[in-house]
Amino acid sequence: MIQHIRRYKRMLLTLSFLGGFGMLILSGCSNPSDSGDKARVEGYATDENGNEGFEKPASGVEGATVTMVRANAQGNFESVTDASATTNASGHFSLEADVEGEENLIVSAQKGSQTWRSHISGTVESGSTVRTAPMTTETSVEAEVYARMVARGEANAWSVSEMKSDVNRQVAMATHGSATAYGDLASAFRNKTEAEAEALSHSSVGLTSSQIDAIASAKAEAQANLESELYAAYGNQSQTTQAYAEAEAEVRQAYESNNADAEARARTHTISGKVLLQSTSSLNSSARGALAQRTSLRTATALDAAVRAQMQALGASSGEIDAVASAGATLQSSIKTASTVGEVKAAFETYHNAVLTELSNSSSINVSGDLVAEIDTSVNSSSGARVTLEAAISAAISLGIDVSAVVDAYVQFYNSVQSIVESTLTSASNADVQAVASIMILVNMST
């Protein structure tokens, strides 16, 4: 397992040699301009807390001075050009500057004592135009976390895309102004990325390094494309919502195109989400609740698809599959309204109970409902696989976050549940055993 970690740390380091986001050449983010040998950066400065789920119609900040800075090796912001621009009544700016060859670039707007920042994801090169996401409290917090990543040599494209995807308006509002929180988030997203890389490479999922590289690159590209689309959708909530949905769809397609089906995604998102939350235990409850909500929505989407597929494999009726789908929809809606880690956990527990009810009471599948209940009771007993999993995770974080140990704990959980199912369903077909095992693993590992 140590070899897996070293290999994927090398992979993440290789991605960082590409300059993180700043050196990625992405369609839709950099376009030819008529600015000669200068690069043009366009965007908006707004008084919004975030770009998704406007609390009110976005209001531009007029008269802010916009400059371009970079995150340096000390985690600070330093000027890279004397060029500046001023925002108009809608908060729009167009800044032209000669910054050829510069990396880790951030656009910064200041008016009075207030400052807004946004990390530039597109390639900033002479003769091209880059359009950034509207500057908000969210993008300002992301820029601060990014600066800490740069200082630690961890600003690779994958970790940065994970950070910018998960730090939403709620996370930003709960951490804004806290240097300690920025540092904790930088470390947490490094751990999250390492956990996902190892989980995907483990034999329980079995992706190759090339497939994992492809997923990482697709995530970075989807994030950069999203920021360009957010610029275009400025002030239009329906277009903004659509831009976020399309970015999520791009990422799901990247997993599917690289042999990571819904079950693999559910397992991987659960592990990486657990590592992220364990790595942010020092943050306030509002921040952790927002992170749990954000990461768990992806888990819930994959979980729903995976469980429905296994119910179908078992021969469940359309009504039973519809009931499971309804439980999945309830899970996702409950997570969307959750504000604490406890509420997110409760939503998964409710989903677990609903699926178990359908599986136990099914009149269509060839597995005894009593045996299904017996399996779940064994998994959740005081000495069962679920308790053992939580104990192993606690041990893995007792002296810091041991990503490899967390992944190993989940793999042991898979194996334990598989053994319980096999020893209980002795008369069932191998296909039914595998389907039941998958469902029991999925609904119990996420609670």
Sequence and secondary structure as in RCSB ss.txt:
>XXXX:A:sequence
MIQHIRRYKRMLLTLSFLGGFGMLILSGCSNPSDSGDKARVEGYATDENGNEGFEKPASGVEGATVTMVRANAQG
NFESVTDASATTNASGHFSLEADVEGEENLIVSAQKGSQTWRSHISGTVESGSTVRTAPMTTETSVEAEVYARMV
ARGEANAWSVSEMKSDVNRQVAMATHGSATAYGDLASAFRNKTEAEAEALSHSSVGLTSSQIDAIASAKAEAQAN
LESELYAAYGNQSQTTQAYAEAEAEVRQAYESNNADAEARARTHTISGKVLLQSTSSLNSSARGALAQRTSLRTA
TALDAAVRAQMQALGASSGEIDAVASAGATLQSSIKTASTVGEVKAAFETYHNAVLTELSNSSSINVSGDLVAEI
DTSVNSSSGARVTLEAAISAAISLGIDVSAVVDAYVQFYNSVQSIVESTLTSASNADVQAVASIMILVNMST
>XXXX:A:secstr
 HHHHHHHHHHHHHHHHTTGGGG   TTTEEE S TTSEEEEEEBBS S SSS SSS  B TT EEEEEEE TTS
 EEE  S  EE  TTSEEEEEE  TT  SEEEEEEETTEEEEEE  S   TTEEEE   B HHHHHHHHHHHHHH
HTT   HHHHHHHHHH  HHHHHHHTT HHHHHHHHHHHHHHHHHHHHHHHSTTT   HHHHHHHHHHHHHHHHH
HHHHHHHTTT HHHHHHHHHHHHHHHHHHHHHTT  HHHHHHHHHHHHHHHHHHTTTS HHHHHHHHHHHHHHHH
HHHHHHHHHHHHHTT  HHHHHHHHHHHHHHHHHHHH  SHHHHHHHHHHHHHHHHHHHHH SSSSS HHHHHHH
HHHHTSTTSHHHHHHHHHHHHHTTS  HHHHHHHHHHHHHHHHHHHHHH TTS HHHHHHHHHHHHHHHH  
